[in-house]
Amino acid sequence: MTRPTLLVMARDTAGVLAVASISLGAGMIYVPAGFIVGGVIVLTGVVMAAR
């Protein structure tokens, strides 16, 4: 793999881990909040990628 490909993969992995951490943290406070927060973050990412 080339270096730019690895950098993109590392960035994407860091983003997925960040979303998972935020969702897990919210879920530790109130379980349904974890699913809601995770869904909102993913939906926001999809909308931003579509533009």
C-alpha positions in Angstrom: 0.0 0.0 0.0 1.1 3.5 -0.6 1.6 6.1 2.1 -1.4 8.3 1.2 -3.6 5.2 1.3 -2.4 4.3 4.8 -2.9 7.9 5.9 -6.5 7.8 4.7 -7.1 4.5 6.4 -5.6 5.7 9.7 -7.8 8.9 9.5 -10.9 6.8 8.9 -10.0 4.4 11.7 -9.5 7.2 14.1 -12.8 8.7 13.1 -14.7 5.4 13.7 -13.0 4.9 17.1 -13.9 8.5 18.1 -17.6 7.9 17.2 -17.5 4.6 19.1 -16.0 6.3 22.2 -18.5 9.1 22.2 -21.4 6.7 21.7 -20.1 4.4 24.4 -19.6 7.3 26.9 -23.2 8.5 26.3 -24.4 4.9 26.6 -22.7 4.5 30.0 -24.9 7.4 31.3 -28.2 6.3 29.6 -28.2 3.3 27.3 -30.7 4.7 24.6 -28.6 7.9 24.5 -25.6 5.9 23.2 -27.6 4.7 20.2 -29.1 8.2 19.6 -25.7 9.9 19.8 -24.1 7.3 17.6 -26.8 7.6 15.0 -26.7 11.4 15.0 -23.0 11.4 14.4 -23.1 8.8 11.6 -26.1 10.7 10.0 -24.1 14.0 10.2 -21.1 12.3 8.5 -23.3 10.9 5.7 -24.9 14.3 5.1 -21.5 16.0 5.0 -20.1 13.4 2.7 -23.0 13.8 0.3 -22.3 17.5 -0.2 
